[in-house]
Amino acid sequence: MKISTKGRYALRLMLDLATYSAGGPVSLKDVSKRQEISDKYLEQIIAVLNRAGYVRSIRGAQGGYVLKKAPSEYTVGMILRLTEGDLAPVSCVGNEKEECEREAQCVTVRIWQQINDAVNNIVDNITLEDMLEWQAELSDQYTI
């Protein structure tokens, strides 16, 4: 499994909104500058996040986007699954599992299932709130 740029950028976009939306709506242009991601690509990603109800659009001159919920209510897994689909390493395990005629005598399926379980355990237990804390720790390290 390899996370695409869409998934990675969606996570960065959500983290940026969590970081900067306390002062009001955040414009995609500002996110684009801070994250060094093109406006056009962010527009595609924000449309997916908006349709899923993860963000709210605010129109007008001072408009932009804000998170619909608290950062503690969004997991990395929620965001990645929205943009990437199932995070399973192979098609014979995971939520969108395909039937395999070899499964009953397949030894490797145990490996794929353990990898899938480990990935899900990690991404489903890290929130945007956790990432905000890690970001603050990082900035503290570089502030003298």
Disulfide bonds with the S-S distance in Angstrom:
none
